[in-house]
Amino acid sequence: MTDHALNQAAPRASKKASPLYDPKVRSIFFQILTAVIVVLVVWAIYNNVAANLARSNTASGYGFLRGRSGFDIGQSLIAYTSDSTYGRAILVGFLNTLLIAVTGIITATIVGFIIGIGRLSHNWLIAKLCTVYVEVFRNIPPLLVIFFWYSGVLAILPQPRDAIVLPLSTFLSNRGLTFPYPVWGEGAAAIPVAFIVGIIAAIAFGIWTKKRQMATGKQLPTGWIAAAIIIGLPIITFLVMGAPLTFDYPVEGRFNLSGGGTIRPEFVALYLALSLYTAAFIAEIIRAGIKGVGKGQTEAASALGLQPAKTTQLVVVPQAFRIIIPPLTSQYLNLTKNSSLGVAIGFPELFSTGSTSLNQTGQAVEMISIMLTIYLSISIATSLFMNWFNAKMALVER
Amino acid sequence: MKKTLLSAAIGAAVFGLGTAASAATLDDVKAKGFVQCGVNTGLAGFAQPDSSGNWTGFDVDYCKAIAAAVFGDATKVRYTPTTAQSRFTALQSGEVDVLVRNTTWTISRDTALGFNFRYVNYYDGQGFMVPKSLNVKSALELSGAAVCVQSGTTTELNLADYFRANNLQYNPVVFEKLEEVNAAYQAGRCDVYTTDQSGLYSTRLALSNPDDHMILPEIISKEPLAPAVRQGDDKWFDIVTWAGYALVQAEEFGITQANVDEMKNSTNPDIKRFLGAEADTKIGTDLGLTNDWAYNIVKGVGNYGEVFERNIGANTPLKIERGLNALWTKGGLQYAPPIR
């Protein structure tokens, strides 16, 4: 009976089924529809921009990048004058953005790690202090934190004529921190080479001690020896080359301290604000990661006789990393993107030099497209690196 | 079928948006009933909202004059505050109909940016302001100074050129908004403040101790400040141009806001023609306006001299001399072509 009914139903269904009710056909249809809409919208936007550009009689194209910029930039990692091109001005901004991103990410990670662990501390005061830090910074907009440092803290420093004199001919004023700038003499190029050789040697040494430990079970203080190699080798090279180093000392000029190197308050304010702001989020991510490792893991480790420090190092942290890395990536991206807030305090990062170039040339569409592309590239590069790191740390399931 | 209909609809919608803005500006302005005027975010004497949100200032009066010419009513203006950075995009994109924002007329703005300028409403030049305590008497003594400047301006470019040409070192401290530049100068972040001289007077006024600061004698550039419109709409360009000239011409004729009505009965044929009181005049209608357009301007905001004195002249806190901005008959540069 049932067999019979099934046999009858099947041919009827296939005979009646119109493609309208076929889920496969439907899904393909809607995918094509979506694709067509996306293409149409992009095409219409492109057309609209092209038509409006033609109508507004503005010049277009990227040729302006080779033109003389004509404006100066206060802080630059590469040689730049007002005779340089717009392209170079944008490059200066890009490098300043990278500088803020890299220094900010390193500091935010270190501070975030300390605060995150601190919140888990059994010491009541430390735990509460860390909680207050997180709650304060997490609930203030980053722009306000930047202004707090720039207008609230750094602006009350004295004028350069009354600069605070610190040891080693270093001066602190509202123009920044001015310090003796090292001028390298002949043969100084060997020092960074020695540094790189030191790092390679330290890595090789690390691999060797690990092998040795696997084979014999004997341990060496690897960290200390590696540090000695990395620091010691450049110092020995420096001495062997006859100490090719002099300093350009800052001296009091009519308006400012002249000579020496200066860390400008705009950089300091942006760096501190972004680092400390992002650190609050990273602290929470670290705490969540550590909390996410099951209690049984710690108990099992101590049952095996591992000391608490070794338990953290070998059992908890590697597992916590798997939870920490993905959200950490987005915090790094946030910090990089927030660096564009530097424009508010006059730090010449990418958005700042880019929008000045935009305004001097009037090439709005071109400049915006360049800035978009650069920010997107930085973010994608960071993401790819962190994804690679995540894949390396991830649990390998067999 | 469904697909093509939908795509056609989307295409029409987006494309329709794209073409709507290309109609003549005068028709747009008349249709919406007001002039959208791009002004400074806040520059005392030139464009600044008062405590009740009403915009006043020298540039603002030019916006009002244009509205008076078009509508016979100087109040039919809406203001868009623009920064030095956003002003050009605002005009290019059609967000504003005219930009009267102490903007320097340069060849690249006239050509590459796609704008049109024709007359200068204020002849300015770039100067420097320093605290008196620095004991500086000339800009040539400024080597090594930190200089506060607004980004994206001709000022920023002139500054770089001037210091380079005179072999002076300086340290630029650059901000996007005028308020930020002012705050930085006041906080002592920089030794020198540079912008157009009119702006220096205006900024000095806003400092807590204006008398502690002095403006150096050097003028390092020509800054002809001019209203700008988009290229490709000659009719609207003519209206903006002649609204400005009408202010100057009215001063030359001695027509003021107070006496404009009796001047209509003047026996001087030039004045009668100017005020649209001549029998078969076509001047106003040829502009695309009514024949009493110039009358409306003077009735609405007064003549050039009145606009100047009311906002930035000797009796205002800014105390700016007429100087180059006096009428040509009094040794200045303000000169209107004949209105006939």
Interface residues (C-beta under 8 A of the other chain):
Chain A: I32 L33 V36 I37 L40 V41 A44 I45 N47 N48 A51 N52 R55 S56 N57 T58 A59 G70 F71 D72 I73 G74 T81 S82 S151 A155 Q159 N174 R175 G253 R254 F255 N256 S258 P265 E266 V343 A344 I345 G346 P348 S352 S355 T356 L358 N359 Q360 T361 G362 A364
Chain B: K3 L6 S7 I10 G11 V14 F15 L17 G18 T19 A21 S22 A84 Q85 F88 T89 Q92 S93 S108 R109 T111 A112 L113 G114 L134 E141 L142 S143 G144 A145 A146 S151 G152 T153 E156 L157 L159 A160 D161 R164 Q169 Y170 N171 P172 V173 V174 F175 E176 E180 A183 A184 A187 G188 R189 D191 R230 Q231 G232
